[in-house]
């Protein structure tokens, strides 16, 4: 249900639905109505694929928490949320993760080597945390210092499952910058104390720095932002999170 709720608000999906509706009306020779849906689809694309619009939507999420320049003193654990990965042995380990997972791995490894941490916890589902662990070990993080939790289907489940591993003590939370506000919401809702270490930035803090051209990349940024806003609304409704 959560995935359906989140995907319904993606601009690219909405545009596709209206295009399909326009095509269907055109087949049934309702040309004026079809033209109206095509025009509306074009307007949606222009709005959400426009650089400043996408950066405004996503930047308000990505820059809510500042980057962590130095590891905090006295904090012993780093929690890393997974992105996507696939254990495809036909390619090198560096190619088995997507860019979001790679950025999260690099940021966690950077902080781990610069600080006095005892453990990195990688949380997600199925084989993804295991692939991320393998890549993290390959770049020099001691295998003994990495724990894996792979029974979580979403961010809130990760918070629930990590609670027993991280406890109430503060810990560094590593995830993509656009995903950080929702992640912090989930962990705080369960009485935990995450210290945000955002990475994987896609936008600019000043939305006016975005290119004025229309592009699939900008539409993807808008999709990412709307997915996060919808997910946060879902958390407030179904998990009782107030802010």
N, C-alpha and C positions, 0 to 999 in steps of 0.2 A: 504493500500500500504506500509505503514511504517513497519508494522509487517511482511509482506512478504519479504521486503528488508532485514530486520534484521535477519529473520530466515534462509534465503538462505545461510548466511555465517557461520552458526553454524557448527563447525566441526562434531558433532554427526549426524547432518542431512546430511551433505555431505557424510559421511561414509555410512550412510544408503542408500543413493541414489546409490552409486557405488556398494554396496552389492546387492541391488535389481537388478541393471543392470547386474551384474555378474550372478545372479540366472536366469535371463531371458535368457541370452545368453547360459547358460548351458542347459536350457530346450530345446533350439533350436539346441543343439549339437555343438555349437561354443565354444568348450572347451578351446582352446588357448586364445581366447579373454576373455572368462569368467575368466580364471585363472589370466589374466592380471589385470582385475578389482578387483578380490579378493585380489591380491597381493598389489594393490594400496590402497585398503581400509585398509589393515593391516598396511601398512606404515603410513597412515594418523593417525590411532589409536595409533600406537607406538609414533608418534611425539607429538600429542596433549594430550595423556594420560600420558605422561612422566612428572614427578613432576617438574623438573626445567623449562621445557618449559611452563607449565601452570602457574607457579609462576612468570616467567618473563613477560608473557603476562598480567596477572592480577595485578601483583605487580606494574607495571608502572602506573596503574590507581589508585590503592588503596593508594599508598604512595605519591601521587602528592600533597596532602594537609595534614599537620600534624593534629593529634587529638587535640581537644579543651580540655585542662586540666582544665581551670577555666573559668567561664562565663565572657564575656567582660562587662566592666562597661558602664552604660548608654544605653544599648540595652534592649528593652522592649518586643520584640516578638521572638518566636521560631517557625519556620515553619518545619513541619515534613512531608516528603513524604511517602505515604503508600507503603507497600509491598503487601502481600496477606492476606486475612482473610475471614472467613465464619461464619455467625451467626448460628452456629449449637448448639442448646440448649441442646443436648444430652451429650455434653462434657463441662468441666469447661471453663470459659472465657480465662484462660491461654492457652488452647489448641485450641482456635479458630483463632489464628494467626500463621503464619509461622515464622521461625527463623529470617528472615530479619525484619519483622514487630516488633517482640519482641525486638530485639536489638535497633531498632529506638525508640521504646517506652521507654525503659530503659534509653537510653542516653538523650532523651528529658526530662524525669522526673528527672534525676540526675542534669542536668543543671538548670532546673526550680527551684528545691529546693535549689540549691547552689547560685542562683543569685537573682536579683531583677526584674524578668520578670512580665509583666502584662498579657500576653496571649500566649497560644500555639495554632497554627493553623495546623490542620491535613488536608492535601489535597490529594484527590484521586478520586475514582469513586464508586458510588453506596453505598453498606453497609460497605465497608472496613473501611473508616474513622470512622464510628460510632462504629464498633466493637473495633477498636484501642482506641477510646475515652473511651469506657466502661472499657477496661483493664487498661488504664492510671488512671482513677478515682479509680479503685479498689486498686491501689498501692499507693494512697494517694495524687494524684494531684487534686486540687479543680475543680469540674465540671464547676464552673462559669468562670474558667480561660482557658477553652478549647473551641475553635471555630472549626467548621467542614465545609469544602468545599468538596462536593462530586460530582461535575459535571465535573471532569477532566479525560479524557481518557488516557493521557500520560503526561510525565514530562513537555513538553512545554505548554500544556494546563493548568497544575497546575500553572506554572509561570504566565500565562495570567490571570488566575482567582484570584490568590493571590495578584496580583499587587494592586488591589483596597483595599485589606485588610491590606497589609503591607506597601504600599506606597514606597517612595524613601529612607526612613530611613534604616540604617543597621539592619539586623535581623540575628539570628542564623539559619542556614540551616542544618537539620539533615536528613541524608539518609545513605545508605550503602556506604562504602568507594569506592567500584568499580563503583558505580553509581554517585559519587560526581562530577567528572569532567564534565559529560554531564549536570548534574543539574545546576552547576555553569554557564556553557555556556548559558543555557536557561534563567536563571534569569537575568544574566548580559545583555543579548541581549535586554531585555525589560527595561533596565535602572534601575534595582534594585541592591541592595547592599548586597548580601548574604555573611555571615561569615561562612565558612564551619566547620561543626562538624561531621566528618565522624565516622562511627561505622560499626560493622558487617564485620570485616576483615576475609578473607578466605586464604590469602597467606602470605608470609613473604617478608620483604623488600629486603632481600638477597635471590635471587632465588636459590642459591646453597645450601640453608638450606632445600630445599624440598627433600622429599623421592625420591629415584631413581626408585622406582617401578612404574609400570603402574597401574592405578586405575580409576574406574568410577568417583571418586571424582575429580581427576586431569582433566579428560575430561570435567567434569562440570565446573571447573574453566576456562578452555579454552573457553568453550561455553559462559560463562558469559562475559569474556573479549572481545571475537569477537562480541558479541551482542552489547556491549557498543561502540566499535570502529565503527561498522556499523551504529549505531544510531547517533553518532557524525557526521559521514560523511553525513548522511541523513539530519541532522540539518543544516549543512553547505550549502548543495545543495538547500534545499527547504525553509529554514527559513533565509537564508542570513547571517548565523553566520560565522564570519571570523576566530575566534580562540576560 
